[in-house]
Amino acid sequence: MLRPCARLAFCGLALLLVSGCSSLLPSPSPGTEPRHFDLGPAYPLPQTVRPWRIVTHADARLEDKAMHYRLLYDNPSEVRVYTRARWAQPPASILRQALETRLYWSADAAQDHCLLTLGLLRFEQEFTHPGQSRGVLTLRASLRNDRHISDERLFAFTVPAPSPDAAGGVAALADATEQLADALKTWRNAQRANCTQ
């Protein structure tokens, strides 16, 4: 059995060896860390407007920051994940932030009592061929006033990607989000009578 002094010396030597070995381990080389993406900068709204009330949630597999893609030409039912690309936040949060800067009423518009709920079903990239891909955005939207659901709709958008990689998929999904914002405006304007009573 080691004496107290011998035990202290042994522990000190072990710590020295461990720290020396750890310094020999290779540090991550530049470019190996995952890149993080969103849909572009979110600009603050002017004070003269009122943003829509928006709540977003997502399918269970979209609750983390992974970027998903499919190879339609090779087992299209398999959902794959980029290893060196991530969303900066979960897709539902990124989508809500992007829409909040695009969907708003003018300050003098009639008070709107509806809550827009968006359930994100697909937010991914599909490769139709090795060098060709597209972004796919699908969600279920509902408008609820203080008493009941005013209307529900399924929105689906498919936008060609400018390049067959993660950055191309992000660009396609950003374009799909712009199309979604325009479609939501048209749909909700048709429902204003049910939301201003």
Beta strands, then each sheet from edge to edge (+ up, - down):
strand 1: 35-37
strand 2: 49-51
strand 3: 54-58
strand 4: 66-71
strand 5: 80-87
strand 6: 104-106
strand 7: 115-129
strand 8: 132-144
strand 9: 149-160
sheet 1: 1+ 5+ 4- 7- 3-
sheet 2: 1+ 5+ 4- 7- 8+ 9-
sheet 3: 2+ 6-
end
